[in-house]
Each structure stands twice: as structure tokens, then as C-alpha cells.
Amino acid sequence: MSDDEPRPLVLEARQLTKTYGSGASAVRALVGVDFTLERGEILVLLGPSGSGKSTLLNILGGLDTPTSGEVRYADHDLAKADEAALTRYRREHVGFVFQFYNLVPSLTARENVMLAVELVRAPMTAEEALGMVGLSDRLDHFPSELSGGEQQRVAIARAIAKRPDLLLCDEPTGALDAKTGRLVLEAIAAVNQSLGTACAVITHNAVIAGMADRVVTMKDGCIAEVRKNPARVAPAALDW
């Protein structure tokens, strides 16, 4: 496949709206959003707080449903799916990484990863997943014995152990310094390269857009701009 040839779509959203509340107090979080995520790409979502980035990511990940519009994964319209179907979609196809690591304090890194894949068919071993993010020497450490960046990489290992089609990351470096943040982004890029997982990364840091294949900028619940990067920059080379 040439660089100019479009990749197959993993997700496609059309005319998404999301409104919270009603009447005069209604808040329109998304307004007629069209969005695609291509197989094997890294996409960065930029925009100020309140622009609709997290709302969009939650809908794409099956954590929320739109007020109107459609979200297609394969031949399924997630906007019309019931809660049982959304649960299966999240469990089998989507990995989530958030700003805060949400690790179980009483479990080791290995056990935190194992806990997340108990109901998944043919997952990686915890050792494989943690090795992929550079933590083979931290398998039996508890979260309190790990740095912030190491805890975030455990969270990434937990997310990718199910071999997801999608990795959705909401401000994964937001609580980290630049050096540690680069290590986390390197782990995301390694997952993308090794597994071909489509990755969408929300960030307020425009520098991170350099590692993306495409950059989507949101404003006031709308897509303000979509641009392709001519060449991805390795996270280690990002100039924070």
C-alpha cells in the first residue's frame, strides 16, 4: 500500500451530536461531527478544554452513546447498540488509557494486566504485554514501587494485552513531565508498530501532534481542521 492510498477504516462516525440536558440549560458537546479512524494509524486529537474531544473519544469507545448520528465499527452501528453489545465491543476490541492510571494498588504490575484480560479470548500474557512497553524488569512491582511513567506504561500494557483493534488514549501524558511523557508515547508508538493497532490520542500539547499520521483539531464541539502529517516524528525526537 502506497503512502497516498487510503487505509481500511476501523471506525467511521457520521453527523454525531451529543447534547447534555435540555431546554435553555442544554449543552451541545458535539455538533454534526464526521470522523474516521484508519487501520494502523496514529491520530492525535487537539483542542482546548470543552471542545468535545473526550466526548467524542467516549462515544468511539462505547463508553457513551450519541444523541444522534451513527458510529460504525465493522458492520455494527454502535449508536444503536444496547448495553450488552457495547460491553462486548469494549471488552473485545478497545483498549483505553487515561490520564490517571487506575491501577489496583494491592496487585503487582503482572497481576494488574492479568486482571484485565480474564474474559478475553487469546490475549497476550502479562509478560508479553509488559515487555512490549519496556517493563520486563518490573513484573512483580506494586504501583507504589513504580514511577508515574512506569504506572502509565502498566496501564498501556493492560489495555493492549487483549490485542485490541483500537487504542484510545485520553491525555496519557497529562500528569507526566516531558521526559517521562516521551517514554509513554514511545510505548504507544511501539504498540502501533508491532500490533498494527489504530491509536487515537487526545492531548492539549500540540507538540505531540508530530508523532501522528493525522491530526484532528476540535473547537466548540466541531471538527475545525483535519491535516495529514507528511512524516511521523519518533516520540524521542519531539521537542517539548
N, C-alpha and C positions, 0 to 999 in steps of 0.2 A: 504494500500500500504506500503510495507516494505521500509526501507531507501535505500536498494540497487536496488529496482525496478525503472526503468526509469519512469519519469512523462510524460504525454502527452506534445507534443510540441505546443507552441503558435506560434513561428516563426522558420523558417528554411531558411538559406541562403547558397547557393552553388556557389563556384567559382566566388565570387564577385570581380570585378575590377572597379576601378574608376580612370580615367585619366583626369586631367585638362590641357587644352592647347593641342598643337600638335607639331610634329616635334622635333627639338632639345630642345625646351623650355618646353616640356610636363612634367608634374609632375604626377607620379603614386602614388596616395594616398592609394589605396587598390590593393593588388596583390593576386588574387586567394584565397580569404577568404571563409572558411566554418565556419558557426556559427549556433548555436541553442539556443533558449531560451525556458525553460520548464515552464509549468503552475505552478504558485505558488512559484517559486524560486526567490531568490535574487542573482543576478550575478553582480560581480564587474569587470569592465574593467580597467586594469592598463596599463601604458606605458608612455614614455616620450612625450613631445610636438612634434607633427608632425608624430606620429606613426600610425595615421589613426583612432583613437578612435572616434573622433567626426564625421568624415566622415561616419564611419560605423553606428553610432547611428542615424545620419540624414537619412540614407537610410532605416534603420529598421523602423523609424518613419514616412516614407513617405514624408519627407521634401526634399529629393533629390532622384535621380534615379542612378543606377549603369551604367557604360559604358558597362559592360557585366555581365552575371551571372543571377541568379534568387533569389528572396526573396518570400517565400511562407507564407502567413497568411491564415489559414484555407485552402480553395481551391482556393485562389486567388494568382496569381503571381504579386506582386507589381511592379516588374521590367517592366512589360508590361502594367501596368495600365495607363489610361490617367489622366489628372489633376483633373477632376471631381471625379473620383474614389478614387484618393489619398486624396482628400479633405474629402470625406465621411469617409475614413479609419481613418484619423487623428481625425476627429470630433467625431466619434462614438466609437473608440477602443483604442486610445492612449492618455495618459496624459504626458505632458512634464514639466520638471523642469530644469531650467538653473541656472548658477552661479549668474546671475543678475535677480532680482525678476520680473521686468517688470509689476509692479502693476500700475494701473491708480491712480495718486496722488489725484485726486478730488473725488474718490469713497472710501467708507468705506471698511473694510475687507469683510463684508457681501455682499456689492454691487459688489466688485471685483469678488467674487465667483459666484454670480448670473449672472453676465455678461457673464461668460464663458460657461454657460450651457443653454442659452436661446433656442438653436436649437437642444438640445439633448433630446431624449426620456427617460422618467423615471429617471431623475437624482436625486441625493440626494438633500435635502435642503441645503442652505448655512450653516444653523445652525448645521446640521448633520456633514457636511464636516469639518467645523472649530472645532467642538467638537472633532472629531477624531484626530486632530493634537494638541489638548490641548489649543484651543483659544476661548473657550466659553465665556470668560470674555472680549474678545477684538472685539466682533462683529461689534461695531459701531465706532471703532477707524480708523482714516485715516492712510495711510502708514507713514506719517511724525510723527505720535504718537506712532509708533511701532519700536522696536529694529530690527536690521538686521536679527536675528534669527526668530523673530516673522513674519517679512515680508516674509522670505523664507517659513515659515510654512503656511502662507496665500497662497503662490504660490503652495504649495503642495495640500492644500485644493481645490484650484481652479482646479488643474489637476485631482484630484480624484473624484470630485463631479459628473462627468459623469459616474462613475463606470467603468473605463477603464480596458481592458484586460491586457494592458501594461502600465507601468510607466517608462519612460526613463528620466534619470537624468544626466545632464552634469555638473560635478564639483559643485554639490549642496552645498558643504561646503567650496568652494574655497575662498569665501570672508569673512569667519567667523573664530572666534577664536575656540580653541578646545572645550571649554565648550558649546558654542552655537552650534557648529557643531554637537556635540553628540545629542543635543535636536532635531536637524533637522533629523539626522539619525534615532533617536527613532521614529519620526513621520513616516518615510518611512517604518521602520520595522513594525509599528502598522498597516499601510495600507496593507502591505503584509499579515500580520497575519489575519486581520479582513475580508478583501475582497478577499484574495487569488490572488491578483494582481501580475503578474510577473514583477519584477523590475530589470532594468539594470542600474547600477550606474557607470559613468565614474569618475575616480579620479586619481590624481597623488600621493595620500597619501596611501602608501602600508598598513598602519595600518588598514585602513577601510576595507581591504580585509577580516579581521577577522569576519565580520558580514555576509559574503556571503556563499551561498551554493556552488557556483563555482566561480573560479577566472580565468579570461582570460587575458593573458598578450600579448600586441601587440608590434611589433617592425618593423619599415620600411614598414608599410602597410600590414604586415603579422601577423598571429596568431603564436606567439612564444611558448606559453605554455597554456595548459588548465589543471587545477587541481581542485579536489573536496576538500572542507573543511570537515574534519571528524565531526566537530560540530561547528555550528554558535555561535559566541560570541555576547552577547547583546551589543548594541552601548554604553551603560553606562559604560561597562567594558573595552572598547577599551583604550589602553594605548598610548595616544598621547605624 
